[in-house]
Amino acid sequence: MTEFRRRRADFSSFLLDLLTRQLDELGRDRAQPYDIVDLGGGTGGVATALARLGHRVTVVDPSPDALASLERRTVDAGLQGLIVGRQGDASDLVDVLGPASTDVVVCHRVLDVVESAPDALAATAAVLRPEGALSLLVAQRDATVLSLALAGHVALARRAYADRTGFDVEQVVALVQQAGFTVVAGHGIGAISAFVPEPVLDAEPGARTELAALEAEVSQDPAFRSLAPYLHVFARLS
Ligand SMILES: C[S@@+](CC[C@H](N)C(=O)[O-])C[C@H]1O[C@@H](n2cnc3c(N)ncnc32)[C@H](O)[C@@H]1O
């Protein structure tokens, strides 16, 4: 369990660094912070990190429990005024927020729980201002099966394989394009680190730093990207 938590922390830190760089590039010609919507943002891990950078974040999530945790987390972090929670989901996103009302939509680990992925992405496009951006994170089914099995969770791996709802790169790119976006970049998250056992890293001095560097280097290589448990796609409204 400790290993799993540490792995997730590594993934999140890579992802947040990546997203921060992509938002910086997006805003090269503007000094203002962004209005960001975190669809299915849950308890606000990503929202908190983005608000710390000065952005205004609205978390839209159907779960009252998640929104209550988000509120506590916001107060604890002293970020009141920068983070707002709204109850809603992908299907009523436009009603909750209004059309063309935000600069960036974050949709991380949500596309596989919504009723219709194409409808969710269409709603995302509808709430974005012209040239708005989408940060999309989805689990890749085949890599998830492999990493679960290698970690010894074979029954879970079988369940993940039987459940055909996961995505691969081609499907995600096609869905994003159909919703009216142009893909700017696609990165695999965890392509190597998901498969390296923790004890190996602990045994070799500097291995963790080298692994983080390697992970970044291979993240856009198609051969490695398809092995990553998560795929991150950054896209802009065409
Ligand atoms: C796996 S969690 C991901 C949370 C967060 N985005 C992250 O990456 O840590 C999935 C989230 O989606 C929310 N959710 C479930 N159904 C949804 C829907 N139809 N539309 C939007 N969010 C939904 C859940 O309440 C939960 O907070």
The ligand as an SDF file (V2000), in Angstrom:
LIG
                    3D

 27 29  0  0  0  0  0  0  0  0999 V2000
  -11.3760    8.7770   -9.9730 C   0  0  0  0  0  0  0  0  0  0  0  0
  -12.0640   10.2510   -9.3340 S   0  0  0  0  0  0  0  0  0  0  0  0
  -10.9860   11.4600  -10.0230 C   0  0  0  0  0  0  0  0  0  0  0  0
  -10.8690   12.6730   -9.1560 C   0  0  0  0  0  0  0  0  0  0  0  0
   -9.8620   13.7250   -9.6750 C   0  0  0  0  0  0  0  0  0  0  0  0
  -10.2420   14.2130  -10.9910 N   0  0  0  0  0  0  0  0  0  0  0  0
   -8.4520   13.1630   -9.6910 C   0  0  0  0  0  0  0  0  0  0  0  0
   -7.8850   12.9530  -10.7700 O   0  0  0  0  0  0  0  0  0  0  0  0
   -7.9260   12.9320   -8.6080 O   0  0  0  0  0  0  0  0  0  0  0  0
  -13.5400   10.4370  -10.3280 C   0  0  0  0  0  0  0  0  0  0  0  0
  -14.3580   11.6690   -9.9530 C   0  0  0  0  0  0  0  0  0  0  0  0
  -15.3880   11.8390  -10.9170 O   0  0  0  0  0  0  0  0  0  0  0  0
  -16.5930   12.1900  -10.2500 C   0  0  0  0  0  0  0  0  0  0  0  0
  -17.7070   11.8070  -11.1430 N   0  0  0  0  0  0  0  0  0  0  0  0
  -18.4160   10.6520  -11.1540 C   0  0  0  0  0  0  0  0  0  0  0  0
  -19.3470   10.6920  -12.1250 N   0  0  0  0  0  0  0  0  0  0  0  0
  -19.2040   11.8940  -12.7680 C   0  0  0  0  0  0  0  0  0  0  0  0
  -19.8630   12.5300  -13.8590 C   0  0  0  0  0  0  0  0  0  0  0  0
  -20.8640   11.9210  -14.5010 N   0  0  0  0  0  0  0  0  0  0  0  0
  -19.4640   13.7620  -14.2270 N   0  0  0  0  0  0  0  0  0  0  0  0
  -18.4380   14.3630  -13.5810 C   0  0  0  0  0  0  0  0  0  0  0  0
  -17.7710   13.8170  -12.5440 N   0  0  0  0  0  0  0  0  0  0  0  0
  -18.1410   12.5950  -12.1390 C   0  0  0  0  0  0  0  0  0  0  0  0
  -16.5220   11.4410   -8.9400 C   0  0  0  0  0  0  0  0  0  0  0  0
  -17.3710   12.0040   -7.9530 O   0  0  0  0  0  0  0  0  0  0  0  0
  -15.0400   11.5700   -8.5920 C   0  0  0  0  0  0  0  0  0  0  0  0
  -14.7870   12.7240   -7.8380 O   0  0  0  0  0  0  0  0  0  0  0  0
  1  2  1  0
  2  3  1  0
  2 10  1  0
  3  4  1  0
  4  5  1  0
  5  6  1  0
  5  7  1  0
  7  8  2  0
  7  9  1  0
 10 11  1  0
 11 12  1  0
 11 26  1  0
 12 13  1  0
 13 14  1  0
 13 24  1  0
 14 15  1  0
 14 23  1  0
 15 16  2  0
 16 17  1  0
 17 18  1  0
 17 23  2  0
 18 19  1  0
 18 20  2  0
 20 21  1  0
 21 22  2  0
 22 23  1  0
 24 25  1  0
 24 26  1  0
 26 27  1  0
M  CHG  2   2   1   9  -1
M  END
$$$$
